[in-house]
Amino acid sequence: MAAAKKEFAKNGLGGARVDVIADRAKANKRMIYHYFGNKEDLFQVVVEEAYVDIRSAEQKLELDNIPPREALEKLVRFTWGYYLKNPEFLTLVNSENLHKARHLKNSQTIEQVSRRFVDMVARLLERGVAEGVFRPGIDPVQLNITIAAIGYYYLTNRFTGSIVFQRDLMDPEALEQRLAFNIETILRLVCAEF
């Protein structure tokens, strides 16, 4: 799986080669086909696993045990850090989007892990509203999309953005500034008073 993840992240579904995956994994190509069926099915498993990995890591944050505002900040920090430490996740998501999510459309795995994540954020929002910390009426799905987007866009467009904005977006100080901006943006969006 690690070899397949690297190959698909580097070359996308179209450019990835099962020969290369088998070689890197020191596996028999025929056994890969026997176990996974074909390259498309292997890609689906790799993308599913990428989502399961991030969703499992999010569950370990134990946000239910932290005051709402701190929990929300922890989630924003985690998402940013996860993207930085796992650039393959971003490229796999990009690749699957190029294919209009055809590999995930019928994935029960994705449905289950995504539901747990949305439920976790919904509970966080509910606690925050009950404590008077968060504004009522925030859709947890929209919040999830926004948290993902403010990190995802910055990192997936870091090369063009560095040219357009004439600054090194991956400079450690720039990354810290971006994280602070992301946290402030989300807290201003969600908090009853900032």
Rosetta constraint file for C-alpha pairs under 8 A:
AtomPair CA 1 CA 5 HARMONIC 5.97 0.50
AtomPair CA 1 CA 46 HARMONIC 6.76 0.50
AtomPair CA 2 CA 6 HARMONIC 6.27 0.50
AtomPair CA 2 CA 25 HARMONIC 7.77 0.50
AtomPair CA 3 CA 7 HARMONIC 6.20 0.50
AtomPair CA 3 CA 21 HARMONIC 5.35 0.50
AtomPair CA 3 CA 22 HARMONIC 7.76 0.50
AtomPair CA 3 CA 24 HARMONIC 5.82 0.50
AtomPair CA 3 CA 25 HARMONIC 5.59 0.50
AtomPair CA 4 CA 8 HARMONIC 5.99 0.50
AtomPair CA 4 CA 18 HARMONIC 7.96 0.50
AtomPair CA 4 CA 21 HARMONIC 5.36 0.50
AtomPair CA 4 CA 42 HARMONIC 7.76 0.50
AtomPair CA 4 CA 43 HARMONIC 7.71 0.50
AtomPair CA 4 CA 46 HARMONIC 7.04 0.50
AtomPair CA 5 CA 9 HARMONIC 5.90 0.50
AtomPair CA 5 CA 46 HARMONIC 5.91 0.50
AtomPair CA 5 CA 88 HARMONIC 7.42 0.50
AtomPair CA 6 CA 10 HARMONIC 6.00 0.50
AtomPair CA 6 CA 88 HARMONIC 7.13 0.50
AtomPair CA 7 CA 11 HARMONIC 5.97 0.50
AtomPair CA 7 CA 12 HARMONIC 7.44 0.50
AtomPair CA 7 CA 16 HARMONIC 5.65 0.50
AtomPair CA 7 CA 17 HARMONIC 7.43 0.50
AtomPair CA 7 CA 20 HARMONIC 7.50 0.50
AtomPair CA 7 CA 21 HARMONIC 6.52 0.50
AtomPair CA 8 CA 12 HARMONIC 4.59 0.50
AtomPair CA 8 CA 13 HARMONIC 5.71 0.50
AtomPair CA 8 CA 15 HARMONIC 7.74 0.50
AtomPair CA 8 CA 16 HARMONIC 5.45 0.50
AtomPair CA 8 CA 43 HARMONIC 7.17 0.50
AtomPair CA 8 CA 92 HARMONIC 6.94 0.50
AtomPair CA 9 CA 88 HARMONIC 5.24 0.50
AtomPair CA 9 CA 89 HARMONIC 7.66 0.50
AtomPair CA 9 CA 91 HARMONIC 5.38 0.50
AtomPair CA 9 CA 92 HARMONIC 5.34 0.50
AtomPair CA 9 CA 95 HARMONIC 7.89 0.50
AtomPair CA 10 CA 16 HARMONIC 7.75 0.50
AtomPair CA 10 CA 88 HARMONIC 7.85 0.50
AtomPair CA 10 CA 91 HARMONIC 7.67 0.50
AtomPair CA 11 CA 15 HARMONIC 4.76 0.50
AtomPair CA 11 CA 16 HARMONIC 5.11 0.50
AtomPair CA 12 CA 16 HARMONIC 5.84 0.50
AtomPair CA 12 CA 91 HARMONIC 7.89 0.50
AtomPair CA 12 CA 92 HARMONIC 7.27 0.50
AtomPair CA 12 CA 95 HARMONIC 5.67 0.50
AtomPair CA 13 CA 39 HARMONIC 7.93 0.50
AtomPair CA 13 CA 40 HARMONIC 7.38 0.50
AtomPair CA 13 CA 43 HARMONIC 6.81 0.50
AtomPair CA 13 CA 95 HARMONIC 6.98 0.50
AtomPair CA 16 CA 20 HARMONIC 7.78 0.50
AtomPair CA 17 CA 21 HARMONIC 6.50 0.50
AtomPair CA 18 CA 22 HARMONIC 6.00 0.50
AtomPair CA 18 CA 29 HARMONIC 6.83 0.50
AtomPair CA 18 CA 39 HARMONIC 6.86 0.50
AtomPair CA 19 CA 23 HARMONIC 6.10 0.50
AtomPair CA 19 CA 29 HARMONIC 6.43 0.50
AtomPair CA 20 CA 24 HARMONIC 6.08 0.50
AtomPair CA 21 CA 25 HARMONIC 5.99 0.50
AtomPair CA 22 CA 26 HARMONIC 5.74 0.50
AtomPair CA 22 CA 27 HARMONIC 4.78 0.50
AtomPair CA 22 CA 28 HARMONIC 5.91 0.50
AtomPair CA 22 CA 29 HARMONIC 5.29 0.50
AtomPair CA 22 CA 32 HARMONIC 7.38 0.50
AtomPair CA 23 CA 27 HARMONIC 6.38 0.50
AtomPair CA 23 CA 28 HARMONIC 7.95 0.50
AtomPair CA 27 CA 31 HARMONIC 7.41 0.50
AtomPair CA 27 CA 32 HARMONIC 7.47 0.50
AtomPair CA 28 CA 32 HARMONIC 6.54 0.50
AtomPair CA 29 CA 33 HARMONIC 6.45 0.50
AtomPair CA 30 CA 34 HARMONIC 6.01 0.50
AtomPair CA 31 CA 35 HARMONIC 5.94 0.50
AtomPair CA 32 CA 36 HARMONIC 5.86 0.50
AtomPair CA 32 CA 37 HARMONIC 7.51 0.50
AtomPair CA 33 CA 37 HARMONIC 4.74 0.50
AtomPair CA 33 CA 38 HARMONIC 5.40 0.50
AtomPair CA 33 CA 39 HARMONIC 7.61 0.50
AtomPair CA 36 CA 41 HARMONIC 5.99 0.50
AtomPair CA 36 CA 42 HARMONIC 5.47 0.50
AtomPair CA 37 CA 41 HARMONIC 6.16 0.50
AtomPair CA 37 CA 42 HARMONIC 7.33 0.50
AtomPair CA 38 CA 42 HARMONIC 6.30 0.50
AtomPair CA 39 CA 43 HARMONIC 6.09 0.50
AtomPair CA 40 CA 44 HARMONIC 6.25 0.50
AtomPair CA 40 CA 103 HARMONIC 7.73 0.50
AtomPair CA 41 CA 45 HARMONIC 6.37 0.50
AtomPair CA 41 CA 103 HARMONIC 7.82 0.50
AtomPair CA 42 CA 46 HARMONIC 6.24 0.50
AtomPair CA 43 CA 47 HARMONIC 6.17 0.50
AtomPair CA 43 CA 103 HARMONIC 7.83 0.50
AtomPair CA 44 CA 48 HARMONIC 6.03 0.50
AtomPair CA 44 CA 103 HARMONIC 5.23 0.50
AtomPair CA 44 CA 104 HARMONIC 6.82 0.50
AtomPair CA 45 CA 49 HARMONIC 5.99 0.50
AtomPair CA 46 CA 50 HARMONIC 6.18 0.50
AtomPair CA 47 CA 51 HARMONIC 6.44 0.50
AtomPair CA 47 CA 92 HARMONIC 6.37 0.50
AtomPair CA 47 CA 93 HARMONIC 7.37 0.50
AtomPair CA 47 CA 96 HARMONIC 7.68 0.50
AtomPair CA 47 CA 104 HARMONIC 7.97 0.50
AtomPair CA 48 CA 52 HARMONIC 6.14 0.50
AtomPair CA 48 CA 104 HARMONIC 7.35 0.50
AtomPair CA 48 CA 107 HARMONIC 7.83 0.50
AtomPair CA 48 CA 109 HARMONIC 6.92 0.50
AtomPair CA 48 CA 110 HARMONIC 6.37 0.50
AtomPair CA 49 CA 53 HARMONIC 5.98 0.50
AtomPair CA 50 CA 54 HARMONIC 6.58 0.50
AtomPair CA 50 CA 89 HARMONIC 6.07 0.50
AtomPair CA 50 CA 92 HARMONIC 7.88 0.50
AtomPair CA 51 CA 55 HARMONIC 6.07 0.50
AtomPair CA 51 CA 89 HARMONIC 7.88 0.50
AtomPair CA 51 CA 110 HARMONIC 7.04 0.50
AtomPair CA 51 CA 113 HARMONIC 7.84 0.50
AtomPair CA 52 CA 56 HARMONIC 5.83 0.50
AtomPair CA 52 CA 109 HARMONIC 7.83 0.50
AtomPair CA 52 CA 110 HARMONIC 7.35 0.50
AtomPair CA 52 CA 113 HARMONIC 6.45 0.50
AtomPair CA 53 CA 57 HARMONIC 6.19 0.50
AtomPair CA 54 CA 58 HARMONIC 6.17 0.50
AtomPair CA 54 CA 82 HARMONIC 7.61 0.50
AtomPair CA 55 CA 59 HARMONIC 6.34 0.50
AtomPair CA 55 CA 113 HARMONIC 6.24 0.50
AtomPair CA 55 CA 114 HARMONIC 7.25 0.50
AtomPair CA 55 CA 117 HARMONIC 6.53 0.50
AtomPair CA 56 CA 60 HARMONIC 6.56 0.50
AtomPair CA 56 CA 113 HARMONIC 7.91 0.50
AtomPair CA 57 CA 61 HARMONIC 6.92 0.50
AtomPair CA 58 CA 62 HARMONIC 7.94 0.50
AtomPair CA 58 CA 75 HARMONIC 7.61 0.50
AtomPair CA 58 CA 78 HARMONIC 7.73 0.50
AtomPair CA 58 CA 117 HARMONIC 7.55 0.50
AtomPair CA 59 CA 63 HARMONIC 7.84 0.50
AtomPair CA 59 CA 117 HARMONIC 7.34 0.50
AtomPair CA 59 CA 120 HARMONIC 7.91 0.50
AtomPair CA 61 CA 74 HARMONIC 7.93 0.50
AtomPair CA 61 CA 75 HARMONIC 7.75 0.50
AtomPair CA 62 CA 66 HARMONIC 7.41 0.50
AtomPair CA 63 CA 68 HARMONIC 7.83 0.50
AtomPair CA 63 CA 71 HARMONIC 5.21 0.50
AtomPair CA 63 CA 72 HARMONIC 7.91 0.50
AtomPair CA 63 CA 75 HARMONIC 7.96 0.50
AtomPair CA 63 CA 120 HARMONIC 7.77 0.50
AtomPair CA 63 CA 124 HARMONIC 7.21 0.50
AtomPair CA 64 CA 71 HARMONIC 7.74 0.50
AtomPair CA 64 CA 120 HARMONIC 7.78 0.50
AtomPair CA 64 CA 123 HARMONIC 7.60 0.50
AtomPair CA 64 CA 124 HARMONIC 6.71 0.50
AtomPair CA 66 CA 70 HARMONIC 6.42 0.50
AtomPair CA 66 CA 71 HARMONIC 5.41 0.50
AtomPair CA 67 CA 71 HARMONIC 5.94 0.50
AtomPair CA 68 CA 72 HARMONIC 6.10 0.50
AtomPair CA 68 CA 124 HARMONIC 5.99 0.50
AtomPair CA 68 CA 125 HARMONIC 7.37 0.50
AtomPair CA 68 CA 127 HARMONIC 6.51 0.50
AtomPair CA 68 CA 128 HARMONIC 5.16 0.50
AtomPair CA 68 CA 133 HARMONIC 7.44 0.50
AtomPair CA 69 CA 73 HARMONIC 6.30 0.50
AtomPair CA 69 CA 128 HARMONIC 7.22 0.50
AtomPair CA 69 CA 133 HARMONIC 7.12 0.50
AtomPair CA 69 CA 134 HARMONIC 8.00 0.50
AtomPair CA 69 CA 187 HARMONIC 7.64 0.50
AtomPair CA 69 CA 191 HARMONIC 7.75 0.50
AtomPair CA 70 CA 74 HARMONIC 6.04 0.50
AtomPair CA 71 CA 75 HARMONIC 6.21 0.50
AtomPair CA 71 CA 124 HARMONIC 7.57 0.50
AtomPair CA 72 CA 76 HARMONIC 6.36 0.50
AtomPair CA 72 CA 124 HARMONIC 7.64 0.50
AtomPair CA 72 CA 187 HARMONIC 7.73 0.50
AtomPair CA 73 CA 77 HARMONIC 6.14 0.50
AtomPair CA 73 CA 183 HARMONIC 6.07 0.50
AtomPair CA 73 CA 187 HARMONIC 7.52 0.50
AtomPair CA 74 CA 78 HARMONIC 5.94 0.50
AtomPair CA 75 CA 79 HARMONIC 6.10 0.50
AtomPair CA 76 CA 80 HARMONIC 6.31 0.50
AtomPair CA 76 CA 147 HARMONIC 6.34 0.50
AtomPair CA 76 CA 182 HARMONIC 7.23 0.50
AtomPair CA 76 CA 183 HARMONIC 6.19 0.50
AtomPair CA 76 CA 186 HARMONIC 7.90 0.50
AtomPair CA 77 CA 81 HARMONIC 6.09 0.50
AtomPair CA 77 CA 179 HARMONIC 7.00 0.50
AtomPair CA 77 CA 183 HARMONIC 7.38 0.50
AtomPair CA 78 CA 82 HARMONIC 5.89 0.50
AtomPair CA 79 CA 83 HARMONIC 6.24 0.50
AtomPair CA 79 CA 147 HARMONIC 7.55 0.50
AtomPair CA 79 CA 148 HARMONIC 6.96 0.50
AtomPair CA 79 CA 151 HARMONIC 7.45 0.50
AtomPair CA 80 CA 84 HARMONIC 6.36 0.50
AtomPair CA 80 CA 151 HARMONIC 5.68 0.50
AtomPair CA 80 CA 179 HARMONIC 7.01 0.50
AtomPair CA 81 CA 85 HARMONIC 6.11 0.50
AtomPair CA 82 CA 86 HARMONIC 5.76 0.50
AtomPair CA 83 CA 87 HARMONIC 5.73 0.50
AtomPair CA 83 CA 89 HARMONIC 7.12 0.50
AtomPair CA 83 CA 90 HARMONIC 6.94 0.50
AtomPair CA 83 CA 151 HARMONIC 7.49 0.50
AtomPair CA 83 CA 152 HARMONIC 7.31 0.50
AtomPair CA 83 CA 155 HARMONIC 7.87 0.50
AtomPair CA 84 CA 155 HARMONIC 7.89 0.50
AtomPair CA 86 CA 90 HARMONIC 7.52 0.50
AtomPair CA 87 CA 91 HARMONIC 6.61 0.50
AtomPair CA 88 CA 92 HARMONIC 5.97 0.50
AtomPair CA 89 CA 93 HARMONIC 6.18 0.50
AtomPair CA 90 CA 94 HARMONIC 6.15 0.50
AtomPair CA 90 CA 152 HARMONIC 7.25 0.50
AtomPair CA 90 CA 156 HARMONIC 7.20 0.50
AtomPair CA 91 CA 95 HARMONIC 6.06 0.50
AtomPair CA 92 CA 96 HARMONIC 6.16 0.50
AtomPair CA 93 CA 97 HARMONIC 6.13 0.50
AtomPair CA 94 CA 98 HARMONIC 6.31 0.50
AtomPair CA 95 CA 99 HARMONIC 6.68 0.50
AtomPair CA 96 CA 100 HARMONIC 6.42 0.50
AtomPair CA 96 CA 101 HARMONIC 5.21 0.50
AtomPair CA 96 CA 102 HARMONIC 7.48 0.50
AtomPair CA 96 CA 103 HARMONIC 7.24 0.50
AtomPair CA 97 CA 101 HARMONIC 5.35 0.50
AtomPair CA 99 CA 103 HARMONIC 7.93 0.50
AtomPair CA 101 CA 105 HARMONIC 5.99 0.50
AtomPair CA 103 CA 107 HARMONIC 7.45 0.50
AtomPair CA 104 CA 110 HARMONIC 7.04 0.50
AtomPair CA 107 CA 111 HARMONIC 6.53 0.50
AtomPair CA 108 CA 112 HARMONIC 6.16 0.50
AtomPair CA 109 CA 113 HARMONIC 6.31 0.50
AtomPair CA 110 CA 114 HARMONIC 5.84 0.50
AtomPair CA 111 CA 115 HARMONIC 6.05 0.50
AtomPair CA 112 CA 116 HARMONIC 6.41 0.50
AtomPair CA 113 CA 117 HARMONIC 6.35 0.50
AtomPair CA 114 CA 118 HARMONIC 6.17 0.50
AtomPair CA 115 CA 119 HARMONIC 6.02 0.50
AtomPair CA 116 CA 120 HARMONIC 6.15 0.50
AtomPair CA 117 CA 121 HARMONIC 6.40 0.50
AtomPair CA 118 CA 122 HARMONIC 6.04 0.50
AtomPair CA 118 CA 140 HARMONIC 6.18 0.50
AtomPair CA 118 CA 141 HARMONIC 6.34 0.50
AtomPair CA 118 CA 144 HARMONIC 7.56 0.50
AtomPair CA 119 CA 123 HARMONIC 6.15 0.50
AtomPair CA 119 CA 140 HARMONIC 7.99 0.50
AtomPair CA 120 CA 124 HARMONIC 6.34 0.50
AtomPair CA 121 CA 125 HARMONIC 6.19 0.50
AtomPair CA 121 CA 140 HARMONIC 5.86 0.50
AtomPair CA 121 CA 144 HARMONIC 7.77 0.50
AtomPair CA 122 CA 126 HARMONIC 6.10 0.50
AtomPair CA 122 CA 139 HARMONIC 7.78 0.50
AtomPair CA 122 CA 140 HARMONIC 5.29 0.50
AtomPair CA 123 CA 127 HARMONIC 6.13 0.50
AtomPair CA 124 CA 128 HARMONIC 6.21 0.50
AtomPair CA 125 CA 129 HARMONIC 6.14 0.50
AtomPair CA 125 CA 134 HARMONIC 6.83 0.50
AtomPair CA 125 CA 138 HARMONIC 7.48 0.50
AtomPair CA 125 CA 140 HARMONIC 7.40 0.50
AtomPair CA 126 CA 130 HARMONIC 6.11 0.50
AtomPair CA 127 CA 131 HARMONIC 6.17 0.50
AtomPair CA 128 CA 132 HARMONIC 6.14 0.50
AtomPair CA 128 CA 133 HARMONIC 4.97 0.50
AtomPair CA 128 CA 134 HARMONIC 4.82 0.50
AtomPair CA 128 CA 135 HARMONIC 7.90 0.50
AtomPair CA 129 CA 133 HARMONIC 5.83 0.50
AtomPair CA 129 CA 134 HARMONIC 4.71 0.50
AtomPair CA 129 CA 135 HARMONIC 5.97 0.50
AtomPair CA 129 CA 136 HARMONIC 5.69 0.50
AtomPair CA 132 CA 192 HARMONIC 6.96 0.50
AtomPair CA 133 CA 191 HARMONIC 5.71 0.50
AtomPair CA 133 CA 192 HARMONIC 5.51 0.50
AtomPair CA 133 CA 193 HARMONIC 7.27 0.50
AtomPair CA 134 CA 190 HARMONIC 5.47 0.50
AtomPair CA 134 CA 191 HARMONIC 4.19 0.50
AtomPair CA 134 CA 192 HARMONIC 4.70 0.50
AtomPair CA 134 CA 193 HARMONIC 7.83 0.50
AtomPair CA 135 CA 190 HARMONIC 5.87 0.50
AtomPair CA 135 CA 191 HARMONIC 5.72 0.50
AtomPair CA 135 CA 192 HARMONIC 4.65 0.50
AtomPair CA 138 CA 142 HARMONIC 7.65 0.50
AtomPair CA 138 CA 143 HARMONIC 7.25 0.50
AtomPair CA 138 CA 190 HARMONIC 7.35 0.50
AtomPair CA 139 CA 143 HARMONIC 6.29 0.50
AtomPair CA 140 CA 144 HARMONIC 6.06 0.50
AtomPair CA 141 CA 145 HARMONIC 6.20 0.50
AtomPair CA 142 CA 146 HARMONIC 6.17 0.50
AtomPair CA 143 CA 147 HARMONIC 6.15 0.50
AtomPair CA 144 CA 148 HARMONIC 6.14 0.50
AtomPair CA 145 CA 149 HARMONIC 5.87 0.50
AtomPair CA 146 CA 150 HARMONIC 6.17 0.50
AtomPair CA 147 CA 151 HARMONIC 6.87 0.50
AtomPair CA 147 CA 182 HARMONIC 7.80 0.50
AtomPair CA 147 CA 186 HARMONIC 7.14 0.50
AtomPair CA 148 CA 152 HARMONIC 5.74 0.50
AtomPair CA 149 CA 153 HARMONIC 5.66 0.50
AtomPair CA 150 CA 154 HARMONIC 6.54 0.50
AtomPair CA 150 CA 182 HARMONIC 6.50 0.50
AtomPair CA 151 CA 155 HARMONIC 6.35 0.50
AtomPair CA 151 CA 182 HARMONIC 7.47 0.50
AtomPair CA 152 CA 156 HARMONIC 5.95 0.50
AtomPair CA 153 CA 157 HARMONIC 5.88 0.50
AtomPair CA 154 CA 158 HARMONIC 5.85 0.50
AtomPair CA 154 CA 161 HARMONIC 7.73 0.50
AtomPair CA 157 CA 161 HARMONIC 5.58 0.50
AtomPair CA 158 CA 162 HARMONIC 5.80 0.50
AtomPair CA 158 CA 169 HARMONIC 5.88 0.50
AtomPair CA 158 CA 170 HARMONIC 7.09 0.50
AtomPair CA 159 CA 163 HARMONIC 6.77 0.50
AtomPair CA 159 CA 169 HARMONIC 7.94 0.50
AtomPair CA 160 CA 164 HARMONIC 6.08 0.50
AtomPair CA 161 CA 165 HARMONIC 5.69 0.50
AtomPair CA 161 CA 166 HARMONIC 7.70 0.50
AtomPair CA 161 CA 167 HARMONIC 8.00 0.50
AtomPair CA 161 CA 169 HARMONIC 7.12 0.50
AtomPair CA 162 CA 166 HARMONIC 5.39 0.50
AtomPair CA 162 CA 167 HARMONIC 5.03 0.50
AtomPair CA 162 CA 168 HARMONIC 5.12 0.50
AtomPair CA 162 CA 169 HARMONIC 5.48 0.50
AtomPair CA 163 CA 167 HARMONIC 6.93 0.50
AtomPair CA 168 CA 174 HARMONIC 7.28 0.50
AtomPair CA 169 CA 174 HARMONIC 5.68 0.50
AtomPair CA 169 CA 175 HARMONIC 6.77 0.50
AtomPair CA 170 CA 174 HARMONIC 6.32 0.50
AtomPair CA 170 CA 175 HARMONIC 6.00 0.50
AtomPair CA 171 CA 175 HARMONIC 6.21 0.50
AtomPair CA 172 CA 176 HARMONIC 6.30 0.50
AtomPair CA 173 CA 177 HARMONIC 6.18 0.50
AtomPair CA 174 CA 178 HARMONIC 6.10 0.50
AtomPair CA 175 CA 179 HARMONIC 6.21 0.50
AtomPair CA 176 CA 180 HARMONIC 6.24 0.50
AtomPair CA 177 CA 181 HARMONIC 6.17 0.50
AtomPair CA 178 CA 182 HARMONIC 6.06 0.50
AtomPair CA 179 CA 183 HARMONIC 6.20 0.50
AtomPair CA 180 CA 184 HARMONIC 6.17 0.50
AtomPair CA 181 CA 185 HARMONIC 5.98 0.50
AtomPair CA 182 CA 186 HARMONIC 6.26 0.50
AtomPair CA 183 CA 187 HARMONIC 6.09 0.50
AtomPair CA 184 CA 188 HARMONIC 5.95 0.50
AtomPair CA 185 CA 189 HARMONIC 6.18 0.50
AtomPair CA 186 CA 190 HARMONIC 6.14 0.50
AtomPair CA 187 CA 191 HARMONIC 5.43 0.50
AtomPair CA 187 CA 194 HARMONIC 7.02 0.50
AtomPair CA 188 CA 193 HARMONIC 7.67 0.50
AtomPair CA 188 CA 194 HARMONIC 5.77 0.50
